[in-house]
Amino acid sequence: MASTMQTLFRMAVLHHTKTRARGAASIWRGVESVRCTRTFGTTSFLRATKPSKPAPKTPQRKPLEYKTPTRKPPISSPPNPKTNPLRYRTIPIIFGAGSLFIFSAGLAYLIITATRVADQPVPTTASAQADVSSRYDKIASSFDDSVDWTERLMGITSLRKKLASLAHGDVLEVSIGTGRNLSYYSWNFQGHGGVGKPDAKGYIKKGKVRSFTAVDKSPEMLEVAHEKFSKMFPGILGVRWIIADAAEKGVIPGPPKSANERSGNLERKYDTILQTMGLCSVGDPVALLKNLGEIVKEEEGRILLLEHGRGRWEWLNKILDNSAEGHAREFGCWWNRDLGSIVEESGLEVVNIEQPKWWRHGGTTWWIELKKPKAEPSKVGK
């Protein structure tokens, strides 16, 4: 009986304890149970845990405002390093300074030469001037290099081309020198060796020069001209090279009848006789022109000359006079001769005479076209 009562009492206590625990669970979130075992029963002690802190409220995020995107300016490239302003101007500056120096030196030379008083009267006529034609034998190999740049600068080269383009038929060039006109002729050797001048389509184009005779007093100068021509027309026939003084009568043969003819026919005359820078270098220019008049075709034949001579202004002629002797010793040419008087004394008829490009070299270059006048019929007495 006693054991039964104890059992009922324990059950009551446990029931009461569970009931209170459930009620406390609604108040307290967590419970911690500690059992104490005794002989007659069990007592439970409950200890409430500290309430946990509420979780902090997450602040509400405000929506981001929409902003129109702005274009960012392009990233500028780093500035180029400063270039040397003289980098591309060095050569022009040097060239300009050199040109200015040369011009100044030339001007100073002209002033000194013009104001210099000669110790003796300067000869201006060929009869009073020394024969310097032998000078060409010494300067033949270097002559082209010494005058080429000057002739191009002064416009002489273009005048050579124009003069040679007028040559036609049987052509004689006297005082040919180193052959500075050879590349400007309109050649036609169709009748001498079968060599012509082909055009763009390959057809033979007949030129105006049918035969060619070259004369010079200097064998060295003539040899240079012959070498030039041989390179232009290898193996060509129909050209004669004669060492002679063109002022002497009877030394120049007439035009050849064929390629193999060397002597020529004295009865035949030339269609064109050409000379450049020759009247200043021969001993007797008047005799030379008279002799040329005897071997050119009467009336229709032409003597074409491009020469050095006195200029338009007296101050310029004074410079030529004061420097004439030195120039003659160096280049074999008396450039202060009065060409107008020489032509008039020759007795040939003037077709055209002018001083081209006078603004460039003061009229010291002469362009002369002459012909042999038609002989008047002899008067028969009554």
C-alpha positions as CSV (number, residue, x, y, z in Angstrom):
1,M,0.0,0.0,0.0
2,A,2.8,2.3,0.9
3,S,4.6,1.6,-2.4
4,T,1.4,2.3,-4.3
5,M,1.0,5.7,-2.6
6,Q,4.6,6.6,-3.4
7,T,4.1,5.7,-7.0
8,L,0.9,7.8,-7.2
9,F,2.7,10.7,-5.5
10,R,5.5,10.6,-8.0
11,M,3.2,10.6,-10.9
12,A,1.4,13.6,-9.5
13,V,4.5,15.5,-9.0
14,L,5.8,14.7,-12.5
15,H,2.5,15.7,-14.0
16,H,2.5,18.9,-12.0
17,T,6.1,19.6,-13.1
18,K,5.4,18.9,-16.7
19,T,2.4,21.2,-16.6
20,R,4.4,24.1,-15.1
21,A,7.2,23.5,-17.6
22,R,4.9,23.8,-20.5
23,G,3.5,27.0,-19.1
24,A,7.0,28.4,-18.5
25,A,8.0,27.4,-22.0
26,S,5.4,29.8,-23.4
27,I,7.1,32.6,-21.4
28,W,10.7,31.5,-21.6
29,R,12.2,30.4,-24.8
30,G,14.6,28.0,-23.4
31,V,14.7,25.9,-20.3
32,E,17.5,24.2,-18.5
33,S,16.4,21.1,-16.4
34,V,18.4,19.9,-13.4
35,R,17.3,16.8,-11.7
36,C,17.9,16.1,-8.1
37,T,17.4,12.5,-7.1
38,R,16.2,11.7,-3.6
39,T,15.0,8.6,-1.9
40,F,11.4,9.3,-1.8
41,G,11.0,11.5,-5.0
42,T,12.5,13.7,-7.6
43,T,12.4,17.5,-7.6
44,S,13.0,19.4,-10.8
45,F,14.4,23.0,-10.7
46,L,13.9,25.3,-13.7
47,R,16.2,28.2,-14.4
48,A,15.1,30.7,-17.0
49,T,17.7,31.7,-19.5
50,K,18.3,35.4,-20.4
51,P,16.2,36.5,-23.3
52,S,18.3,36.9,-26.4
53,K,18.6,40.3,-27.9
54,P,16.3,40.9,-30.8
55,A,18.0,40.8,-34.2
56,P,18.8,44.3,-35.5
57,K,16.5,45.5,-38.1
58,T,18.0,45.7,-41.5
59,P,17.6,49.2,-42.8
60,Q,15.6,49.4,-46.0
61,R,17.7,50.4,-49.0
62,K,16.5,53.2,-51.0
63,P,16.3,52.5,-54.7
64,L,19.1,54.1,-56.7
65,E,18.1,57.1,-58.8
66,Y,18.6,56.6,-62.6
67,K,21.0,59.0,-64.0
68,T,21.5,59.5,-67.7
69,P,25.0,58.3,-68.5
70,T,27.3,61.0,-69.7
71,R,29.9,60.4,-72.4
72,K,33.4,60.5,-71.1
73,P,35.7,62.7,-73.2
74,P,38.2,60.6,-75.1
75,I,41.4,60.1,-73.5
76,S,43.8,62.6,-75.0
77,S,47.0,61.2,-76.3
78,P,50.1,62.5,-74.7
79,P,51.5,65.6,-76.5
80,N,54.0,64.9,-79.2
81,P,57.5,65.9,-78.3
82,K,58.5,69.2,-79.7
83,T,60.5,68.7,-82.9
84,N,63.5,70.6,-83.9
85,P,62.2,73.4,-86.1
86,L,65.4,73.3,-88.1
87,R,65.3,69.5,-88.6
88,Y,63.9,69.7,-92.2
89,R,65.4,73.1,-93.0
90,T,69.0,72.4,-92.5
91,I,69.7,71.5,-96.1
92,P,67.8,74.5,-97.6
93,I,69.5,76.8,-95.1
94,I,73.0,75.4,-95.9
95,F,72.2,75.6,-99.7
96,G,70.8,79.1,-99.4
97,A,73.8,80.3,-97.3
98,G,76.2,78.7,-99.9
99,S,74.3,80.4,-102.8
100,L,74.4,83.7,-101.0
101,F,78.1,83.4,-100.4
102,I,78.8,82.5,-104.0
103,F,76.6,85.4,-105.2
104,S,78.3,87.8,-102.8
105,A,81.8,86.6,-103.9
106,G,80.9,86.9,-107.5
107,L,79.4,90.4,-107.1
108,A,82.5,91.5,-105.2
109,Y,84.7,90.1,-108.0
110,L,82.7,92.0,-110.6
111,I,83.0,95.3,-108.6
112,I,86.7,94.9,-108.1
113,T,87.2,94.0,-111.8
114,A,85.1,96.9,-113.0
115,T,86.8,99.5,-110.9
116,R,90.3,98.1,-111.6
117,V,92.4,100.3,-113.8
118,A,94.5,98.3,-116.3
119,D,98.2,99.1,-116.5
120,Q,98.0,98.9,-120.3
121,P,95.1,99.3,-122.8
122,V,93.1,96.1,-123.1
123,P,93.0,94.8,-126.7
124,T,89.5,94.3,-128.1
125,T,90.3,93.3,-131.7
126,A,91.5,89.9,-132.8
127,S,94.5,91.4,-134.6
128,A,95.8,92.8,-131.3
129,Q,95.0,89.7,-129.2
130,A,97.3,86.7,-128.8
131,D,96.4,83.4,-130.4
132,V,95.3,81.2,-127.5
133,S,93.8,78.3,-129.6
134,S,96.5,75.9,-128.4
135,R,95.0,76.1,-124.9
136,Y,92.3,73.7,-126.0
137,D,94.8,70.9,-126.3
138,K,95.5,71.1,-122.6
139,I,91.9,71.4,-121.3
140,A,90.2,69.0,-123.7
141,S,89.7,66.2,-121.1
142,S,88.3,68.5,-118.4
143,F,86.5,71.1,-120.6
144,D,83.0,69.6,-120.3
145,D,83.1,69.5,-116.6
146,S,84.3,73.0,-116.3
147,V,81.6,74.6,-118.4
148,D,78.6,72.3,-118.1
149,W,77.1,73.7,-114.9
150,T,77.7,77.3,-116.1
151,E,76.1,76.8,-119.5
152,R,73.0,75.2,-117.9
153,L,72.7,78.0,-115.4
154,M,73.1,80.8,-118.0
155,G,70.7,79.2,-120.5
156,I,73.4,78.3,-123.1
157,T,72.4,74.7,-123.2
158,S,68.9,75.5,-124.3
159,L,70.2,77.8,-127.0
160,R,72.5,75.0,-128.3
161,K,69.5,72.7,-128.6
162,K,67.5,75.3,-130.5
163,L,70.4,76.1,-132.9
164,A,71.2,72.5,-133.7
165,S,67.5,71.7,-134.4
166,L,67.7,74.1,-137.4
167,A,70.5,72.2,-139.1
168,H,69.4,70.1,-142.1
169,G,70.8,68.4,-145.2
170,D,74.6,68.3,-145.5
171,V,75.8,69.8,-142.3
172,L,79.3,71.1,-141.4
173,E,80.2,72.0,-137.8
174,V,83.4,74.0,-137.4
175,S,85.1,74.6,-134.1
176,I,83.2,71.5,-132.9
177,G,85.3,71.2,-129.7
178,T,84.2,68.4,-127.5
179,G,81.0,67.9,-129.5
180,R,78.6,69.6,-127.1
181,N,76.0,69.9,-129.8
182,L,76.1,66.3,-131.0
183,S,73.1,65.1,-129.0
184,Y,70.8,67.9,-130.2
185,Y,70.9,67.2,-134.0
186,S,68.0,65.5,-135.8
187,W,70.1,62.7,-137.3
188,N,69.2,60.7,-140.4
189,F,71.7,58.1,-141.7
190,Q,69.2,56.1,-143.7
191,G,71.5,56.6,-146.7
192,H,74.7,55.9,-144.8
193,G,74.9,52.5,-143.1
194,G,71.1,52.0,-142.9
195,V,70.8,53.4,-139.4
196,G,67.8,55.6,-138.8
197,K,66.0,57.1,-135.8
198,P,63.1,54.8,-134.7
199,D,59.9,56.4,-133.5
200,A,57.6,55.1,-130.7
201,K,56.2,52.4,-133.0
202,G,59.6,51.2,-134.1
203,Y,59.5,52.7,-137.6
204,I,62.5,54.4,-139.0
205,K,62.0,58.2,-138.6
206,K,64.0,60.2,-141.1
207,G,65.8,63.1,-139.5
208,K,67.0,66.3,-141.1
209,V,70.8,65.7,-141.1
210,R,71.8,63.7,-144.1
211,S,75.6,63.9,-143.8
212,F,77.9,65.4,-141.1
213,T,81.4,66.8,-141.3
214,A,83.2,67.9,-138.1
215,V,86.2,70.2,-138.1
216,D,88.4,71.5,-135.3
217,K,92.0,72.8,-135.0
218,S,92.6,70.9,-131.8
219,P,93.2,67.1,-132.2
220,E,92.5,66.5,-128.5
221,M,89.2,68.3,-128.6
222,L,88.2,66.5,-131.8
223,E,89.1,63.1,-130.3
224,V,86.7,63.8,-127.3
225,A,83.9,64.6,-129.8
226,H,84.6,61.5,-131.8
227,E,84.4,59.3,-128.7
228,K,81.0,60.8,-127.8
229,F,79.6,60.2,-131.2
230,S,80.9,56.6,-131.3
231,K,79.0,55.9,-128.0
232,M,75.8,57.4,-129.5
233,F,76.0,55.6,-132.8
234,P,78.3,52.6,-132.7
235,G,79.7,51.7,-136.1
236,I,77.9,54.5,-137.9
237,L,79.2,55.7,-141.3
238,G,78.8,58.9,-143.1
239,V,80.6,61.2,-140.6
240,R,84.0,62.8,-141.3
241,W,86.4,64.1,-138.6
242,I,88.9,66.7,-139.9
243,I,91.7,68.4,-138.1
244,A,92.1,71.8,-139.7
245,D,91.9,75.5,-139.3
246,A,88.6,76.5,-140.8
247,A,89.9,80.0,-141.5
248,E,92.2,78.6,-144.2
249,K,90.9,78.3,-147.7
250,G,90.7,74.9,-149.4
251,V,91.2,72.8,-146.3
252,I,87.5,71.8,-145.8
253,P,86.1,69.4,-148.4
254,G,82.6,69.6,-149.8
255,P,79.8,67.3,-148.6
256,P,80.4,63.6,-149.3
257,K,78.4,61.9,-152.0
258,S,78.5,58.5,-150.2
259,A,79.6,57.0,-146.9
260,N,83.0,55.9,-148.3
261,E,83.9,59.3,-149.8
262,R,86.5,61.1,-147.7
263,S,87.7,63.9,-150.0
264,G,84.3,65.4,-150.9
265,N,83.4,67.4,-153.9
266,L,84.6,71.0,-153.8
267,E,81.9,72.0,-156.2
268,R,79.2,70.9,-153.8
269,K,78.2,73.2,-151.0
270,Y,76.7,72.6,-147.5
271,D,73.1,73.3,-146.6
272,T,74.0,74.2,-143.0
273,I,77.2,75.4,-141.4
274,L,77.1,75.6,-137.6
275,Q,79.5,77.0,-135.0
276,T,79.2,77.6,-131.3
277,M,81.7,79.8,-129.3
278,G,84.2,79.8,-132.1
279,L,84.6,83.5,-133.2
280,C,86.1,84.2,-129.8
281,S,88.8,81.5,-130.1
282,V,90.1,81.8,-133.6
283,G,93.0,84.0,-134.6
284,D,91.1,85.7,-137.5
285,P,87.3,85.6,-137.1
286,V,86.7,87.7,-140.2
287,A,88.7,85.4,-142.5
288,L,86.8,82.4,-140.9
289,L,83.4,83.9,-141.8
290,K,84.5,84.7,-145.4
291,N,85.7,81.1,-145.9
292,L,82.5,79.7,-144.6
293,G,80.6,81.9,-147.0
294,E,82.5,80.2,-149.9
295,I,81.4,76.6,-148.9
296,V,77.7,77.2,-148.0
297,K,75.0,77.1,-150.6
298,E,74.2,80.4,-152.1
299,E,71.1,82.1,-150.9
300,E,69.3,79.0,-149.4
301,G,72.2,77.8,-147.3
302,R,72.6,79.1,-143.7
303,I,75.5,79.8,-141.3
304,L,74.3,79.5,-137.7
305,L,76.4,81.0,-134.9
306,L,76.1,81.1,-131.1
307,E,78.9,83.2,-129.8
308,H,80.5,85.2,-126.9
309,G,80.9,88.9,-127.3
310,R,80.5,92.4,-125.9
311,G,77.4,93.1,-123.9
312,R,74.7,95.8,-123.8
313,W,76.2,98.0,-121.1
314,E,79.5,99.8,-120.9
315,W,80.1,98.9,-117.3
316,L,79.7,95.2,-118.2
317,N,82.0,95.6,-121.2
318,K,84.6,97.1,-118.9
319,I,84.5,94.0,-116.7
320,L,84.9,91.8,-119.8
321,D,87.9,93.9,-120.9
322,N,89.6,93.8,-117.6
323,S,89.2,90.0,-117.3
324,A,89.5,89.1,-121.0
325,E,93.2,88.2,-120.9
326,G,92.9,85.9,-117.9
327,H,89.8,84.2,-119.3
328,A,91.6,83.7,-122.7
329,R,94.6,82.1,-120.9
330,E,92.3,79.8,-119.0
331,F,89.7,78.9,-121.6
332,G,91.2,79.9,-124.9
333,C,88.4,82.5,-125.7
334,W,88.6,86.3,-126.0
335,W,85.1,87.1,-124.8
336,N,85.3,90.9,-125.3
337,R,85.3,91.0,-129.1
338,D,82.8,93.2,-131.0
339,L,80.9,90.6,-132.9
340,G,78.7,93.1,-134.7
341,S,81.8,94.7,-136.4
342,I,83.2,91.2,-137.2
343,V,80.0,90.2,-139.0
344,E,79.7,93.4,-140.9
345,E,83.3,93.1,-142.1
346,S,82.8,89.6,-143.4
347,G,80.4,90.8,-146.1
348,L,77.8,88.1,-145.4
349,E,74.1,88.9,-145.4
350,V,72.5,89.0,-142.0
351,V,69.3,87.0,-141.8
352,N,68.9,87.4,-138.0
353,I,71.1,88.8,-135.2
354,E,70.0,89.1,-131.6
355,Q,71.3,88.9,-128.0
356,P,69.0,86.4,-126.4
357,K,68.5,86.1,-122.6
358,W,70.1,89.5,-122.2
359,W,68.5,89.9,-118.8
360,R,70.5,86.9,-117.6
361,H,73.9,87.7,-118.9
362,G,73.8,91.2,-120.1
363,G,73.6,90.5,-123.9
364,T,77.1,88.9,-124.0
365,T,75.6,85.9,-125.9
366,W,75.0,86.4,-129.6
367,W,72.6,84.5,-131.9
368,I,73.6,85.1,-135.5
369,E,72.1,83.7,-138.8
370,L,74.0,84.5,-142.0
371,K,73.8,83.6,-145.6
372,K,75.8,84.1,-148.8
373,P,74.1,86.8,-150.8
374,K,73.2,86.0,-154.4
375,A,75.9,87.1,-156.8
376,E,74.9,89.9,-159.0
377,P,75.0,89.2,-162.7
378,S,78.1,90.6,-164.3
379,K,77.5,93.6,-166.5
380,V,78.3,93.1,-170.1
381,G,79.7,96.0,-172.0
382,K,78.1,97.4,-175.0
